[in-house]
């Protein structure tokens, strides 16, 4: 465990409205802080008469949904706050995909000693310390990496090679130590987000199909 990191603290949880009717939606509002200033992730679990409501893990609860509560029921919410450093504790595989840069960046010192680190968000999550201390640091597209080096990867050491060299066996991968494989040219996050948008559109019956020649 990283001794310099402390868990986020929840200062207050409130539920509104305080006297709901069965056709309203409850909202949990949370005040929390982290002493290191790390971004905080909140997880929710709504309860009904002391038992967990299956699948109700968001910040809101729709009381008009059957089984979510009725007149006279006791409804509550359990909230847990965590930060990115906690999520990395002893992890042997770390994939980062953030849309807002973390401050401070992750140094990954609390991951498993032989962890594999796969950032797919440039240097928005993983800091230079992680790459510089790694036994292997490779990128998937050296040309793209170099083209934006003046805007990213400040303080990072030069990569040991490219992913293609790993795949072909030209570059040997150490069996121990933290290893960093930086993915950017294959746009994994864009593909994942596009697939999710497409699935949601199909579920809701929205959008327009375009036939390409």
N, C-alpha and C positions, 0 to 999 in steps of 0.2 A: 504494500500500500504506500502511496505517495504521502509522506508525512507533512509535506507543505500544502496539501490540498485538504480542505474541509468541505463537508457536504453542504449544499444549500439549505437555508432555513426558511420554513414557511411561517410567516408572521401572522397571517389571518386568512381564514376562508369564510366567505359569506355566500348564502344562497338566496336568490331573488326569483320571483316575489316571495315574501315571507309567509303569506297566507294564500297559496295558490288554489285555483279551481282545477278540476280534472281535465279541462281543455287547454291548459296553459303549458308553457315550457319553462322548466327551471333552468337557471344559469348559475354556475359556480364561479365566483370571482376570487382570485387568489393573489395575495400580496406575499412575495418571497424575495430573499436576497442571497447573494453569494459573496463571501468575504474576499474571494480572489477576483471577483468581477467576471467569472465564467458565465457563458450563456446558460440559462436554466431551462430544463425540460420538465414539464409537469405531466404526470399521468393520473388519470381519474378512474374511480370505480364507484358507481352509484349503488346504494343499498336500499333494500325494501324490508322493513321490519327486522333489521339486523342481518339479513342475508344479501349476498351479492346479486345484483341484477345482471344476468348473462348478456354480454355484448354491449352493455351501457358503460363505455369507457371514454366518453368525450366530456367536454365541459358543460354540456347541456343535457337535459332529460325531458323528453316529450311525454307529458302525462296523458295525452290523448291516445297514446299507443297502448293497446290492451296488455295488461300485465305489468305496466310500469307504476301502478299505484292507483288507489281509490280513496274515497272519503274515509278518514279515520286511520289511514296507514301512516307509518313513520318512515320518512324518506331522508336519507343522508348521502353524503359523498365522502369518499376517502381519497386524499390527494397526496401524492409522493413527488417530491422535488429531487431532481438529480442534475448533474452537470456532465459535460463531455469527458472530463478526466475520470470520473467514476465509471463511465461506460467502458473505458479502456482498461480497467483494472484486471491484470493478469490475462488479457485477451491474447489469443495466439493468431487471430486473423482480424484485421481491422480494415474496413472499407469506409472511407469518408466521402460524403456527397452533400455538401452544404451549399446554400444559395446566398448566405451572408457570411462574410469572413469572420472567423472566431478571433477574439482578443482576450487573452493572449492565444497564440497558436499552440497546438499540441506538440509536446516534445516526446511523447510516447515512452517515457522512461518507466512508467508503471505497467506497461504491457509485458507479456511473457518475454523472456530473454531471447527467444528464438522466433519472435512473432514475424508474420508477413504483413506488411502495410501496403494498402492499395488505395492511394488517394486518386479520386477521379474529379477533383475540384481545384486543379492547379495547386496553389499554396494557400488556399483559403482556410484550410483546417490544420494541415500538418506544417510544423515549423522547421526551420533550417537545422535545428539540433537533431531532429529525428533522422534526416537524410545524412547529415555529417557523421553521425555515430554508427550508421548502418554498415554492415559488412558487405552489402551490395546495394547500389542505387542505380536503377536503369529507368529509361523513359521509352515510351512507345514510338515517338516521332521526333527525332533529334532536330529536324529542320524547323518544325513548329515550336519546339522548345526554345531554340535559339532566337527565333523571330520575335518572341515576346519576353526575352530574358531581361530587357531593360525595365519591364513593368512587374515582373514576378521573380520569385526565387532569389531574393536578395539574401546574401549570406550563405546560400547553398553551395556545396562543393560541386565540381564538375561530375556529371554522371559517369558511371563506369562503362556504360555502353547502352545499347538499345534492346528492346524486347525481342526483336527478330533474331538477334545473336543468341539470346537465351533459348528461343524455340528451336533453332538449328543446332544447338549444342556448341556453338563457337565460343560462347561465354559461359563459363562454369558458375553455377549458383552454389554458394556456400551452404552447408547443411546446418550451420549454427549462426547465431547472431541475428539481429533484426535486419530484414531485407525489405527494401522499398521498391515497388514497381509503380511508377507514375504513369497513369493512363490519361491521355487528353485527346490525341488525334482521332480515336475511334468514337468519341462522343457517346460514351455509354450512358451518361446521365440524360442526354437529349433523347436517346432511343427509349429509355425507360419511361421518361415523362410522356413522350409521344404515345407509347403503348397504353399508358394509364388513361390519357385523355380519350383515346379511341375507344377503350373499353367502357368508360363512363358514358360516352356519347351513345354507344349501342344500347347500354342499359336504359337510358332515358329516352331513347328514340328521337334524338335530335341530330342536327347536322345534315349534310348533303353529300352523297356519294359522287365522286368525280371519276369518270372513266378515262383512263389514259390510253393513247393509241399503242 
